[in-house]
Amino acid sequence: MLKNYFKIAIRNLTRNKVFSVINIAGLSLGLTCCMLIVLYTKDEVSFDRFHANKDQLYRIMVTSKDERETRTFGSTNAIHGPTFKQDIPEVKEVVRAQSNSFVIKKGNEVLKEDILFADAPFFSVFSMPLLSGDPKTVLSDIHSIVLSEDLAEKYFGTKNAVGRTMQLKVGDEFEPFIVSGVAKRCPENSSIQFDAVLPFAYQEAKGWTDSEWIGFYMNTFVLLHEKANYHAVADKMNQVSKSKITAEANNGRDIRSQVTFGLMPFLDMHLQSESGDLHNGLDHASSPVYSYILSGIAIFILLIACINFVNLTVARSLNRAKEIGVRKVVGGLRKQLIYQFLGESFLLSFLAFALAIAFTQIALPVFNELANKQLALSYLLDTGLVSGYIALFFMTGLVAGVYPALVLSGFSPVQTLYNRTRLARKNYLTKGLVIFQFALSVCLVIGTIVIYSQFQYLTNKNLGYNDQNLMSFSLGRGGPGKEVMEVVQNELKNTAGVKSVAAYNGNYNGTGAKVDGHEIGFGYIGVSDEFLSTLQIPVLKGRNFSKSFSTDPEDAIVVNEAFVKEAGLKNPIGKEVNFEWKNKKMTIIGVIRDYHYASLKDTIKPLVLTQDPKYRVGSILAKLDSKDIPATLKAIEKIFRNHIKNQPFEYKFEDEANLKRYESEAKWKQMITLAAVLSIFVSCIGLFGLATFNAETRVKEIGIRKVLGASVASITALLSMDFVKLVVISILIALPISYYGANLWLQDFPYRIPMSWSYFAIAAVLAIAIAVLTVGYQSIRAAMLNPVKSLRTE
């Protein structure tokens, strides 16, 4: 019997080749999407689970609350971890981790590498296997260094690098560090990544750390004893902190109630908010929303594919009606027919599954590029995942086949043998499924349009300064001496292709001060006189810094509009700002227009520009003309190498750096667009099936209409209108859903596009056009049939 079922299934597949290919291709596309997203989700939830101490590991969090805002940081100061370990018995071990870049000498070359500073127990607390070296002692000497296997091969040509010496630039000199261990390459699903590790004790020996309780710039991890309750430990941490933070240590301000400490489970660290305050240098952290959205898309596309299977199977059912009638007349049982149709469904599912595995392998490189992953089908070797895919196979076969099996096996033999089977006209389930398909597709299309429009807005919005052909580069940590900086600037100004040059300190540090007794937080940046003119930022009130005023470096500051607004100043020029932390008052001499010095995902914050001589500038901004940029860059590099020794020349263009801030949005734009295209394509297959189904059940009606004089155009319009109505219904359902979803997504952007009716109109017109094109072929084909053939049995 099974052999007979199999033969019939194969014959049915080969007899209807086009429908079989469409069925298998549609189902395999849905399964491919599902497989890719399952791989992605598995990778996301598997982060950091390879650590032996994972259940006892936590990261210290700090929440700072003032009258303006509440912020939570994934960072601490150097003193916090050791103090908690000393005063709280439940804390078994503490590991501080902070990444820095160092210049390393390789023969006659100098290269820059990111190096992680970590406490001595790092390799004992975290399961980062060593190829050579003792985990307990590799970081015991402050001049020891642990390399990854990749870095060992890069610098020494071998993984057996223990005992070798590396030269790292510290200040103006190179210091030797002895390789004490070589670590295996960090797993891709690890939040902590490194190429080299230096002892944190080296920073302490150099005096690079401080004992302040208010300062947050590094990760601190704690290992608790097995029976410790981390909520209780967090309470004890706050008790300890309140006893350590004193009003005198904070310029007379009692901020103990404004700062609270907490613990985040290490396994929760990867799937957290996208807030940069929480990431704190952990580049692999990501938002769980991505996994939810992608999983939802995969499930919906798979559902669409299963719906198509149902529609296409039922659409071809009338061609098998007589077969079913004959089998019932000669004694065939309904359950036998159900087994047969379910068997055909599982055979199709098996073929689609095999094809989906091939599609997944082909699509993985592109998907990895979009998702910024390194996924591989080897992930499928996981026992749990293999079981999940087997379950997915059976579920797909069952969901796709059970409805057609029940419908087809229920045909009356009398009606089927006399061509009186009625199945199509009021098949509300099939029509409802098509509405569901297109509603989802319209939502995805609107989502694609909104994401694309927002991305275009972010990348084309006026930033308040001109970032075109604006390059920047650093002259080394801390900056060179004043004389060297002035010589470099003067030579650059006289270089062909360089329009203007400015110096600044390279980043926007956060600090605070008092204005009229009111505490205000702001960004703080050291600049040269030419900074504003190079960036083309206008001064709205007052003046810029000038060498004509000898007191400017010590006494003057320039602020932005956001500072003036935050401080509530009506006449800011001449107002004093009290910098209590350096026991100095400085005067506002100018107000500049607000400009976006950070991402457009953040509002413009108050900003202070200074020329304080104690605040050394070490970076250059150069405005280039567009005639011959490569030649200009070579000339700039030559000047750099003439004055800056043992430092690699690394530069960036500001417009490219600004675009890089929106890589996440760019990736999502591509992924949602791809999902929208796939869902529309797969939905069109279902619509094609329904069109075929409808045309075959109305063939005699069409014949009668043609005999009575109906034209091909009128019949085509009649048949197509049924589907246009379904698509219009799906659009009406999709519009409020997509409007809500788009608004929800846009809320994360302080600068965003307004929701325009044109987005919905474009999606609606596109959906209707695609539907008409999809069913048009089948409608025209049905309308052009010879009525003699369709009515000859009447």
C-alpha positions, 0 to 999 in steps of 0.5 A: 500500500505504501509503495502504491501511495508513493507511486501515485505521489510521484506521478502526480508531481511529474504530471503537474510539473509547474505546480510542483516546482512552485509548491516546492520552491515556495515552501523551500524559501519559507524553510530557508528563511526559518533556518537562517533565523533559527541559526541567528537566534541560536547564536544570540542566545548561546552567547557566553554560555561556554564559561564554566562560571557563567551562573556566578558571573555578574557585571557591576552596573551604576545608575546615576540620577539627577534632576535632569535624567537617570542613566545606567552605566555598564562601567565603573572606576578602578577602585570599585571592584577591589573595595567590594571584594574586600568588604563583601564576603559573597564576592569571591573574585573581581576582574576589571577589564579595559581596552586600550590601543598600543603601538607595537614594533614589528621589525622596522614597522610600527602597528597599532593593536587593541589590547585588553587590560585585565586583572590576574584572575582573568583566565581563571574566572573566564573560560578562555583556554590557553594553548600555552601558559598557566591561567593562574600565573600568566598575568602575575608579572606586570611586564607579561603579555598574553597573545591570541594565537592569531596575534602570535602568528602575526608577530612571531610566525608561530603559536609557540611564542612564550618567552618572546619579547614584544615592544609596546610604546608607552609614552615616547619610549618602547617598553619590552613585554614578555609573552607569558601565554598564548590563548585560543581564538576567542569564540564568536559567541563571546561578549569579551573579545581580545587579541592581547591581554596585559595585567591591570596591575601595570596601569596601577604601577604607572599611576594611570588609575585613580581612587575616586568613587565618582568616575565610570570608564571600565568594565568590572566583573565579579564572581560570587560564591555559589549560594550568594544572592546577587540582589542581596550583594547589590544591597551591600554594595550600596551600603559600602558605596555610601560609606565611601562617597563623602561630600568633601570628596565631591566638592562639597556636594552630597551625591550618595543618594544619586548614585546606586550600584547593581549587578547584571547577570553575565548571561544577560549582558549580550542581549541588552539594550543598544544603549552605548552606556550599557555596551561600554566597549562590548561590540558584540552586545545587541538588542533582543528586539532584532531576534524577536523581529527576525523570528517573527518574519521567519515564522510569517514567511513560513506560514505564507509558504504553508498557506500557498501549499494549501491553496495550490493543492486545493486549486489542483483538486478538481483535476483529481476529483474523478480519481478520488470518486473512482477510488471511493466507488471501488472501496477506498476508505477516507482514511486511506485517502487522507494517508495518501494526501498527507504522504504527498504533503510530507514528500513535498516537504522533504524535497523542499527541506532538502532544497532549503538546506542547499539554499541556506548554504548558498545564502549564508555568506550574504546573510552573515554580511547583513547580520554581522555574524559568522554563522555556519551550517555546522551549528546544525550538528547541535543535538537540540537544533537537529531535533528542532529542525526535524520537528519543523519538518513534521510540523510543516508537512502536517500544517501544509497537508492536513487541510487539503487531505481532509477536504479532498478525501471528503469529496462525494463520489457521485458529485465528482463523477458527474463534475458537480463538485463545488469548492471554490466560490465560497472558500472563505478559508482560502481567501482569508489566508490570501488576505493574511498573506498580503496584509503581512506583505503590505506591512513589510513594504511600508516598514521598508519604505519607512526604514529607507526614508529614515535612513536617508534622513539620517544620512542627508540631514544638515549636521550644522557643520560641513563634513565633506572632505574633512579628514582627521588624524591623531598625533599620538596619545596625549598629544605632542608638545605645543611647538610640534603641534604648531609646526605640523599645523603650519606645514599642513596649511602650506600643503597643496590640496589642504584648504584649512587646518584645526587642532582639537583634543580628539573627543567630547568628554563629559563634565559639569559646572555651575551657572548662576548656582545651577548645575549643568552637564555638558560635553567639553572639548579643547580646540584651536582658533581655526576649529569653527572656521574649518568645520564651518560653524557660525558664531551666533553671538559674541566672538570666537577665540582669538590670539588678540586676546591673551587671556582667552586660553585661561579665562574664556569659553565658547558654548552652543545654543543647547548650553544657553537653553539648558542654563536658562541664559537670556544674555549669555555673553560675559556670564561666568561658569564655575568649574568647581572641579578645577577651582576656576571660573571662566567667561562665555565669550561666544555662542555657536550654532548647535551642531551634531557632534554625536549621532542623530540618534542622540539629541544635541547636548550642551557643549563647551569649547575651551583653549585651556592649556592644561587640556592638551590637543592631540588631533588634527582636522584638515579640510581638503579640496577634491582635486587630488585627494590621494596626493594630498593624503600622501603629502599629509602622511609625509609631514606626519612621519617627519614629526611623529616617530614610532606612530602609525598614520591612521586617518578617517574622513568625517562623512564616512565616520558619520555614515558608520554610525548608522550601520545598524539602520543600513543593515536593517534596511537591507534585511527588511527589504529582502524580507518584504521582497520574499514575502511578496514573492511567496504571497504571489505564488499563493495568489496565483494558486487561488487565481488558478483555482477560481478560473478552473471552477468558473470555466463553464460560467466563462464559456456561457458569458462568452457565448452571450457576447462578453469580451475577453477584457470584461471577463478578465476584469471580472475575474481579477476584481475578485482578487483586487477586493482581497488585496484591498481588504488586506491593505485596510487591515495592514495600514493601522498595524504598520502605522503603529509599528512604524511610529513605535520604531521611530520613537527611538530617534529624536530626529525623525521623519514625519509619517506621511500618507505617501508611504501608505499610498505607495505600498497600497498601489504596489500591492494592487499592481503586483496582485493584478499582474499576478492574476492577470495571466491566469485571468486572460488565459481563462477568458480566452478559452474556447467556449465550445470546449468548456460547454461540450458536456452540457 
